[in-house]
């Protein structure tokens, strides 16, 4: 019984304290809003109360298309010395055809470069095979090694030089292929074109 009385007194005290000191959430918000001082621009806080309602909000991203009342023409130069982008086509079918044509052009360039890389790689592999066959033939015959050592050294140096040149050509062609893929990516070509 004592325990029940103590619990009842405790609950009554907690309810009384909370009612005496409690403010509604709305009252707290109003008092905070009234007590705000003007903040510096660096610490500016945006909420629904201080957002502009009549003006247009600035948007991060590409610039909107130039309109006739802006005074910008499609051939104007922007402040960075680069030509302004032309207004997008109003015909979606023509725009789609143009994108497809650009994608086909990139695919053609990339495919040609891939063929060039494959051709150079094939030539390099053939030269390496020929070098290995000549080395096996040379080292398998001890008499030939002794009689033609100077000639073998000269031919060996020539083959190694030829292999190095072909390897550099293959690496340059691969780098050019990667550069083409990167240019296609930057131009907005689909990933299927760049594979």
C-alpha positions in Angstrom: 0.0 0.0 0.0 2.8 2.4 0.8 4.3 1.6 -2.5 1.2 2.5 -4.3 0.9 5.8 -2.5 4.5 6.7 -3.3 4.0 5.9 -6.9 0.8 8.0 -7.1 2.5 11.0 -5.5 5.5 10.7 -7.9 3.3 10.6 -11.0 1.3 13.6 -9.7 4.5 15.5 -9.2 5.8 14.7 -12.7 2.5 15.7 -14.3 2.3 19.0 -12.3 5.9 19.9 -13.1 5.5 19.2 -16.8 2.2 21.2 -17.0 3.7 24.2 -15.1 6.8 24.6 -17.2 5.5 23.2 -20.5 5.0 25.3 -23.6 3.5 24.1 -26.8 5.8 23.4 -29.7 4.2 26.2 -31.7 4.8 28.7 -28.9 8.5 27.7 -28.8 8.8 28.1 -32.6 7.2 31.6 -32.5 9.4 32.8 -29.7 12.5 31.5 -31.5 11.5 33.2 -34.8 10.9 36.5 -33.0 14.2 36.3 -31.2 16.2 35.7 -34.4 18.6 38.4 -35.3 19.8 39.1 -38.9 22.5 36.6 -39.8 25.5 37.3 -42.0 25.2 36.0 -45.6 27.8 33.3 -44.9 25.6 31.8 -42.2 22.3 32.4 -43.9 19.6 29.7 -43.3 17.0 29.1 -45.9 13.5 27.8 -45.0 10.0 28.3 -46.4 9.6 31.7 -44.7 12.6 33.4 -46.3 12.6 31.8 -49.8 11.7 34.2 -52.6 8.2 33.6 -53.9 8.0 35.8 -56.9 11.5 35.5 -58.4 12.9 32.5 -60.1 15.4 30.4 -58.2 18.8 29.8 -59.7 19.5 26.3 -60.7 22.9 24.5 -60.8 23.5 22.8 -64.1 23.6 23.6 -67.8 22.4 27.0 -68.8 18.8 27.1 -70.1 18.3 27.6 -73.8 18.6 31.2 -75.0 15.3 32.9 -75.6 14.5 35.8 -77.9 13.9 38.3 -75.1 17.3 37.6 -73.5 19.0 39.1 -76.5 21.3 36.1 -76.9 21.7 34.7 -80.4 22.8 31.1 -81.0 26.1 32.4 -82.5 26.9 34.6 -79.5 30.1 34.1 -77.6 29.8 33.6 -73.8 32.0 35.4 -71.3 34.7 32.7 -71.6 35.4 33.2 -75.3 33.6 30.0 -76.4 30.6 30.0 -78.7 27.3 29.6 -76.9 25.5 26.4 -77.4 22.7 26.4 -80.0 19.2 26.0 -78.8 18.1 22.4 -78.8 16.1 21.1 -81.8 12.4 21.3 -81.2 12.0 18.2 -83.4 12.8 15.1 -81.2 13.0 12.8 -84.2 15.7 14.9 -85.9 17.6 15.2 -82.6 17.4 11.4 -82.2 18.7 10.9 -85.8 21.5 13.4 -85.2 22.5 11.5 -82.0 22.4 8.2 -83.8 24.5 9.6 -86.6 27.1 10.9 -84.1 27.1 7.5 -82.3 27.6 5.7 -85.6 30.5 8.0 -86.5 32.2 7.3 -83.1 31.6 3.6 -83.5 33.1 3.6 -86.9 36.2 5.5 -85.7 36.6 3.1 -82.7 36.1 0.0 -84.8 38.8 1.2 -87.3 41.2 1.8 -84.4 40.4 -1.6 -82.9 41.2 -3.2 -86.3 44.5 -1.3 -86.4 45.4 -2.5 -82.9 44.5 -6.1 -83.8 46.6 -5.9 -87.0 49.7 -4.5 -85.2 49.3 -7.1 -82.4 49.1 -9.9 -85.0 52.3 -8.6 -86.8 54.1 -8.4 -83.5 53.1 -12.0 -82.6 54.2 -13.3 -85.9 57.6 -11.6 -85.5 58.0 -13.0 -82.0 57.2 -16.5 -83.3 59.7 -16.2 -86.1 62.3 -15.0 -83.7 61.7 -18.0 -81.4 61.8 -20.5 -84.3 65.2 -19.0 -85.5 66.5 -19.1 -81.9 65.5 -22.8 -81.5 67.1 -23.6 -84.9 70.3 -21.7 -84.0 70.7 -23.2 -80.5 69.8 -26.7 -81.5 72.8 -27.0 -83.8 76.1 -26.5 -82.0 78.2 -26.4 -85.2 76.0 -23.6 -86.7 76.3 -21.7 -83.4 80.1 -21.8 -83.6 80.4 -21.0 -87.3 77.8 -18.2 -87.5 78.0 -16.6 -84.0 78.7 -13.1 -85.4 75.9 -13.3 -88.0 73.5 -14.6 -85.3 74.4 -11.7 -83.0 73.6 -9.2 -85.7 70.4 -10.9 -86.7 69.4 -11.3 -83.1 69.9 -7.5 -82.4 67.9 -6.7 -85.6 65.0 -8.9 -84.5 64.9 -7.5 -81.0 65.0 -4.0 -82.4 62.1 -4.9 -84.8 60.1 -6.4 -81.9 60.6 -3.3 -79.7 59.5 -1.0 -82.5 56.4 -3.1 -83.2 55.6 -3.3 -79.4 55.8 0.5 -79.3 53.5 0.8 -82.3 51.0 -1.5 -80.6 51.1 0.5 -77.3 50.6 3.8 -79.2 47.6 2.3 -81.1 46.1 1.1 -77.9 46.6 4.5 -76.3 45.0 6.1 -79.3 42.0 3.7 -79.0 41.6 4.6 -75.3 41.8 8.3 -76.2 39.1 7.8 -78.8 36.9 6.0 -76.3 37.4 8.9 -73.8 36.5 11.5 -76.4 33.4 9.5 -77.3 32.4 9.3 -73.6 32.9 13.1 -73.3 30.8 13.7 -76.5 28.0 11.7 -74.9 28.2 8.5 -77.0 26.4 5.6 -75.5 28.4 2.9 -73.6 27.6 0.3 -76.3 29.6 2.4 -78.8 32.6 2.6 -76.6 32.9 -1.2 -75.9 
